[in-house]
Amino acid sequence: MLNKKFKEVMKNLEGNLENKKDLNYAKSQITELTMEYLNELEKLETVYKQKIMLFENRLNDLETEVQKLDNEIFQDSEIEQDADLEPIQCPYCNTHFFIEFDSSKKEMKCPDCKNIIELDWGNFEDDM
């Protein structure tokens, strides 16, 4: 498109300027301006290619981090599924947490307020 327009402008100059010296001067100025414009476009293209490469690298890094987080979450959920965890609410500070079911364990210390909590596992055979 630019090449076609350039040739059209040059042809118009030839048709409208009779003095060869003026015609050659006008052509050289337009050619110089066009070359400068193309050089600037090339510089911009280089800058944008570098930015695109930088953003692609950042995106790859983010995808790697998300994958690591996904793996951590997935592995944590597998551990939770394997363990028989029971929800606990501290009667002193209302902190919610999970502990592994152990019917021999009668009390534990709250991880938040450090008070001793008496554990009543109840009779789970009635639930079945």
Beta strands, then each sheet from edge to edge (+ up, - down):
strand 1: 85-89
strand 2: 96-100
strand 3: 107-109
strand 4: 116-118
sheet 1: 1+ 2-
sheet 2: 3+ 4-
end
